[in-house]
Amino acid sequence: MSRRADRLFRLVAELRGRRLAVTGATLAEALEVSPRTIYRDIADLIASGIPITGEAGIGYRLDAGFELPPIMFNRTETLALLTGTAMVRAFTDPGMAKAAKSAEAKIRAILDDTALKALEAQPYRIPLLEKDDPHRARHQLIREATEARRKLTFTYTDERGKTSTRTVWPLGLIGWTGWWTLLAWCEMREHYRNFRFGRMQALATREETFPAIEERSLHHYLASIATPTPGR
């Protein structure tokens, strides 16, 4: 029997190459596996977002136009990807966590039993802690405002304990060891500033948007400095 990843790609190829619905028995014969294996594989592909329609005993079809890229990962690459999805779930926001969980399911769906067992023995563990939930909600608000180019307002306390109210153009989220900062164009300072998430209070998104200006952008900021500085 071929590796499960190869079999799943072959299964998608078989479905893509047929105009009419094809039964599980026919697919099992083509791939030289049992119908039960085909039904399990199709269920896993559907759960991973592959647009297959149909049911056992009637036949299956793959939506027209669907293309599955021939991606193959070795053991270390797979470990790196799944460690990354775990870090996204633990350290970013609920929306990103949902996307990371979906991506992880798709990666696991193409792994054979040996690879799945190896992953269960991998040493990395990134726990999801309830105490971080408020930080995740804040993270999502900032990310969505950045994507929509909507201004943010908040009260900020700097490293000297001085508090001020800011209106900013959120441009990018920068991850440091142990904390996140928002890179923004500050209307009060009329320049770029980095703000630590944990020092923001009364954070709110405004209806007002800001224009896309190259001289006030994440790309421009990163190109103008060697290394960003932590939040002030």
Order of alpha helices (4+ residues) and beta strands (2+ residues): alpha-alpha-alpha-beta-beta-alpha-alpha-alpha-alpha-beta-beta-beta-beta-beta-alpha
